[in-house]
Structures are given as C-alpha cells and as structure tokens.
Amino acid sequence: MNEHKEKILSVCNEICKNTLMETLDITYVDVGENFLLAKMPVTPRVHQPDGVLHGGASVALAESVGSAASYIFLDGQKFAVRGIEIAANHVKSIKEGFVYAKASILHKGRTTQLWEIKITDEEGQLISNCKLTTIALPRE
C-alpha cells in the first residue's frame, strides 16, 4: 500500500475514536480512486435478538463508509458532509465473521453525491445493498 493510501486510512480510522464507528468496531481498510472499503465484525454486539446481524448496524456501517468517502473525495477541510437519505436492501443474513462495506460513487455533484455501498461477507456474498445521498455544505 502506498504512503498516500496509508495516510487516508489512518485519518479515517483516527477520526472514529469516541464515535459510533468505534462502538461498532468499524475499521477502514482500503481506498482507491473512486471507492472506500471498511470492515466490521459480526458479533452479538451487532445482532438482533434472533442472533443475526441487525439491519440497523448494516445501515450504520453503510452510512459511515459513504460519508467518510464523501469527506475524502470532496476535501473535508472545505466541506461538512452530511447524509441526507439512505436506503438499504438486506438480502442475506450473517451470524459471525466480518462484513465489508465498499462505497463507490455513482454521482459526484458539487452539492449532492450518490453512493452505492455493497456490504458483503468474507466470501464476497452480498449481505446488503445500500444507496446513500450526501450533501456537501461549505464550512464557514
């Protein structure tokens, strides 16, 4: 991994301290020209009562990685990024292991951005497919 990628991932992971992302143990693991990848362990901490990954935890993972991607690709020093809409389709359940969320840009406008976030298991099987709309607000 080159130094630039390592720095981006380090910043993403550092800003998660004392946040929901730390509570869910979300870690940013890869970044490319048009994507950001994070992973989250599937343990009883993120289960629903019947022992599978809670859809809300999946949505929190998706919004976290999509918003972080907007922050990276839109210059977070100049803009505050906020999620304004998220939709999720949960297609498969998982009880243990890790899930990976890959945010890829579908539309990069000056004000709004549309992200697709695919959440997969360790074998690459689709768990959830999410779409996130973010807004970039100029910092004053």
N, C-alpha and C positions, 0 to 999 in steps of 0.2 A: 504494500500500500504506500502510495507516495505521501510526502510530507503535508501537502495541501489537504488531502482527504483526511489524514490523521488529525489535523488541526480542526477541521469542520466537525468531525465526530467527537473530538474532545470537548469542543464548545457546546455541542448539543447535549452531551451527557452531563457536563458540568452545570448547565442551567436547569437541569432537572432536580437538583438537590432540594429537599424540603417541598416537593410538589407531589401532585397525584402521580406523575410519571415515576417518581422514586417509590411511592407506595405500591404501585403495580409492578415494580422492578423492570420497567421498560429500559432497554439499552439500545442505542443507535449503533449499528454495526457496519453499514456500508453506505456510500454515497457515490453517485455518478453525475453525468451532465444533466440528467433530467429525472433523477429518482433519489429517494432516501429510503433506507431499509432499517427497520427496528425489530427487536425480538422481545418477547415477553414469556416468562414461564407460566405454564398452566398447572396450578396447584390448588388446593382447597381454598386459598385466599381469594381466588377469582372464579370459584364455582358458584353455580346456582344451587338451590337445595338438593336437587337430584344428582349432583356430582359431576356435571359437565360445565365447560366454560360458559360463563354468564355473557349474554349478548351485550350487556352494558359495558362489560370490561373490554369486549372486542371493539365497541364503538369508541370507548375512551382511548384505546390503542390507536385506532384509525385517525381520530381527530388529532391526537398528539403527533403522530408522524406526518400527517398532512400539513398541520400548522407549522411544525418545525421545518418542513420542506419549503413552505412559503417564506419563512423567515430567512432561510439560507439563500434561496434563489431570487429574492426581492430586496436584499440588503436591509436586514433587520435594524440597522443603525438609523436608517431614514424612515422606516415604516413600522407601525404597530400592526401586527397581523391578528385578525380575529376570525374564528369560524362563524359563518352565518347560517349554514344549513348542512345537515349531514343525513344521508340515507344509507341504510345497511340491509343487505340480504344475507341471512345466515343460512348456509346450505349444508353444513355438516357439523356434527358435534365432536368435541375432543375432551378427554378426561385428564390427560397428563402429557408432559413433554414441553415443547416450546411452540409458539406460533410466531410467524414472521409477517410483518406488515410492510408492504412496499408501496410507497406513494409515488405515482407517476403523474406528470402534468398532462391534462387534456386541453386546457385553455389557460393562457397566461396573459390576462389583460392588465392594463395599468391599475385598475381599481379592484376588479374581482378575478379570482383564479378558480379553476375547477380541477380537482384532483381525483384520480381513481386510486383507491387503496385496496389492494388484494391481500387478504390475510390467509396464509397457508400454514400447513403443518410441516414437520421436518421432512416429510417425503414429497412436499410440493403440492399436496392435495388442497384444493380450495376449501376454506372454512367459511369465510365471509367475503363479500364483495361490497365495498363502500364507495360512495361518492361524497366528496366534501367541497363545499364552496367557501372560499375565504375572501376576506376583504382586506386591502392594504390601506391603512389610514396614515397620512403623513404625520410624523412626530413634530410637535411644535417646539 
